[in-house]
Amino acid sequence: MEEFWVHFWSVWEWGKSTLALLGLGGVTVGGAAAVGYGLFKWLGEKWIDQKFKKQMETYKIEQSRELERLRHKINGVFDRTIRLHTKEFEVLPDLWGKLVEAHAWSANYISMFQEYADVGRMDKEELEEYLAGTTFMKVQKRDIRDAPNGAERLKTFTKIADLHRHNEAAEKIRTFATSLRKDGIFVKPEIKVDMDELLKLIRDAVLEKRMNEQDDIRPRLRNEFKGFKNEAQQLLEKIEAMIADRLWDSTTTEV
């Protein structure tokens, strides 16, 4: 407001000088008041208009800056969200496939009902043909061939076959565990928790089976096997349902 009065008095002084030059310096007080009021009204309106325009321009500039800041922030959040969901949709099917393999190979390995080729009854030619189709090491094949009789040959073969089944299951477990450790940050926490739990069930059951194979003296352990048998399949189905819901949710959500 102070700015207005300074401007008013400067124009007022200019007005008096102008009246004097025009020979109207002797106007009456009433006339001067009328002139002053008109001048006051005109100056007030001008000053208010100028201040309003200036404030509006300042407000528009500030609003434009704020809108640009918000637009940049929203675009950043939206971009990160898209990238996160894209990565999640890549990771989930891959993890699911590796989990299914780890579960299947481990279930086959720890099963109490195992089938083995009856190498004890094979003749030399049959044995050579069969061993050629396996992934056994040369030294392992040699140990099977050099067994003193059919019973020892079958026993040696069984131990080697169990070792290979263990190694195959362990490799599937390691593959899944590594992927989960690497890509688990892109998985919803509730899904990852169940994946970790199932991984532990699988790993513990496989380790227990391997310990039983290596120690024929002590009683066989069955605790981890029972846990796997009672919980693993149900947990696997639960994880499958959660992953399916997660992947298909975007296709069923109404826009």
Secondary structure as the mmCIF struct_conf table of DSSP 4:
data_model
#
loop_
_struct_conf.conf_type_id
_struct_conf.id
_struct_conf.beg_label_comp_id
_struct_conf.beg_label_asym_id
_struct_conf.beg_label_seq_id
_struct_conf.end_label_comp_id
_struct_conf.end_label_asym_id
_struct_conf.end_label_seq_id
HELX_RH_AL_P HELX_RH_AL_P1 GLU A 2 LEU A 21
TURN_TY1_P TURN_TY1_P1 LEU A 22 GLY A 23
TURN_TY1_P TURN_TY1_P2 GLY A 25 GLY A 26
HELX_RH_AL_P HELX_RH_AL_P2 VAL A 29 ILE A 110
BEND BEND1 MET A 112 MET A 112
HELX_RH_3T_P HELX_RH_3T_P1 VAL A 119 ARG A 121
HELX_RH_AL_P HELX_RH_AL_P3 LYS A 124 ALA A 132
TURN_TY1_P TURN_TY1_P3 GLY A 133 GLY A 133
BEND BEND2 THR A 134 THR A 134
HELX_RH_AL_P HELX_RH_AL_P4 LYS A 138 ARG A 145
TURN_TY1_P TURN_TY1_P4 ASP A 146 ASP A 146
BEND BEND3 PRO A 148 ASN A 149
HELX_RH_AL_P HELX_RH_AL_P5 GLY A 150 ASP A 183
HELX_RH_3T_P HELX_RH_3T_P2 GLY A 184 PHE A 186
BEND BEND4 VAL A 187 VAL A 187
HELX_RH_AL_P HELX_RH_AL_P6 PRO A 189 GLN A 214
BEND BEND5 ASP A 216 ARG A 218
HELX_LH_PP_P HELX_LH_PP_P1 PRO A 219 LEU A 221
HELX_RH_AL_P HELX_RH_AL_P7 ASN A 223 GLY A 227
HELX_RH_PI_P HELX_RH_PI_P1 PHE A 228 ALA A 232
HELX_RH_AL_P HELX_RH_AL_P8 GLN A 233 THR A 252
#
